[in-house]
Amino acid sequence: MHQRPSRSAGDVAWRLRVGPHPSVLFPAFKRLVSPKEYDALGDEFEKKEQQLFGEGGFEKNVQEVAALEKQIGIYDLARFTPKA
């Protein structure tokens, strides 16, 4: 299966979010499009990221949100996650 190299924190965040969870949608979608189409979609998402988030893109916003979470005391999600 074709995998494009990671190019942004968005890729990393996506992998962290969906990586540990079984998923049907994304693998199925990836099988429906060619590697060239998949890469083109990645490029389009990166362009949109720059339009929406500006210089520094998604990475800058992730850092800002993390700083805000630390300021208001909600950075450690384990404190708010029910024990199984």
N, C-alpha and C positions, 0 to 999 in steps of 0.2 A: 504494500500500500504506500502511496506517495505521501511524504510529509514535508512541508516547507519548513525551513528553519525559523525559529522564533525570532521575531523582529521587534517586539514591543512588550511592555509590561501587560498590555491587554491580553496578549497570548498567554503569558504566565498566569495572570489572574484567571483567565478562562480555564486553563488546565488545573489550577488549584481548586476551582469551584466544581468542575465536572469530573475531574480526574478520579477522585475516590468513589464516585457514584456510578453505578451501572447506567448506561444511557443507550437508548435505541436510536433516537433522532439523529444525532450528529454522525455516528458511524454510517447510518443508512444514507444520509445526505451525501457524505463523502464518497460513497460507492456510486451515487447517481451522476456525479459530475466528473469530468476528466481532471487530471492533475493540472492541466493548463487553466481550465475554468476555475478550479479551486484556488490556484494562485492569483488569478485575476480578481476573484472575489476578495481575497485577502488584501490585495492592493487597493481595491475600492474602499474597504473598511478602514484602511489606514488613512486614505484621503479624507474620508468622512470624519475620522478621529481628529485630524488636524483642523478641519473646518469647525468642529464643535468645541474642541478644547484648546486650540491655538498652540503657540510655541511651548514645547515641553510635553504637549499632548496628555495622554492618559496618565503617564508616569507622574507628572507634576500634580495632577489632581489626587492621585492615590496618596501621595505624600502629604498633601494638605488635609485630606480626610483623616489620615492616621494621626496627624498632629492634633486635630480637633478632638478626635476620640480620646486621645491621651489627656487633653485638657479637661474634658468633662467626665473622665473616669469610666469610659465604656470600652477601652481598648482591649482589655482581657476578656474575650468572649467566654472563656471557660467559667468565669464567675457567674454568667447568666445562663449557661447551658444546663438543662436538667440532667441529672445523672441517670444513666440507663439501668 
